[in-house]
Amino acid sequence: MRLDKYLKVSRLIKRRTVANEACDNGRISVNGRVVKAGYDYDVKVGDKIEISMGARTVTVEVLQVAETVRKDDAAAMYKEV
């Protein structure tokens, strides 16, 4: 799954266009590497994603990858580190 889609489906970022812009601006890193949304990188279970938005930085570990998920179950896709 593309990184921007994972961020949207997991509700870490509310809109896919915002997730795509954050990736393209270098605010998202996966396993210590800054990656673009369209880069040939598939999000996998166990990946650590670091999101820097303003003064706040959030690091999460991917627990589950799914194409669609209900809003109530979105938080089960990751855990904060």
N, C-alpha and C positions, 0 to 999 in steps of 0.2 A: 504494500500500500504506500502511496506517495506520502511524504511527510506532511504536506499541508492538509491533505485529506484526513490523516490520523489526528492532527491537532484539532480539526473541526469536529470529527465524529466523537472524539473523547471529551469534547467541550472544554479543552484547555484554552482554546481561542474560539470565540463565538462564530466568526465568519471565515470562510475559506479564503476569500480575497485578502483579508487582514493577515491570515496565516501565511499566505503566499508572499505578501509584501514583507512580513517579518523575516521570512527565510531569505528573500532576495537582499535584504538590508543587513544580513549577517547577525541577526539577533538570536538565531536558533543554532544550537550545536548538538550533534549526536555523537556520543562516545568521545567527546573532546574535540571533534572536528566540526568546523562551521560548514554546513551544507546548504545548497539551494533546494527549493521545493521541487523543481523539475529534474534535479540530478538523479541519475540512475541508482537511487538508494531506496531500498524497501525497508520500512520499519519492521523490526522483528522483536519478539519477546526477549526481554533482558536488556534491551538498549536503554541507555541513559540519555534523556533529552533535557537540555538546559535552555530555558527561555528567559531572555533579558528584555524586559519592557520597562522603560524609564529607570527608576532607581531600584526596582524590584527584580530579583532573579529567582526563578523557580526551577528546581531540578526534580525530575520524575523518572521513575523506572517503568518501562512498558511491561505490563502483566498479561495483556491480551490484545489481539489485533482482530477487528471485525469490521466488515463493510458498513453495516448499519447496527445501531444500538439505541435502545430507548433512553430517554433523558435520565431516568432514575438509575439505570445501570451503567451510565457513562463513567462514573467515578471508579468503577471496578476495573477499568481498563489500565489504570496506572496507580502507582503509589508514590507519594512525595518522599524524597530522600533527604 
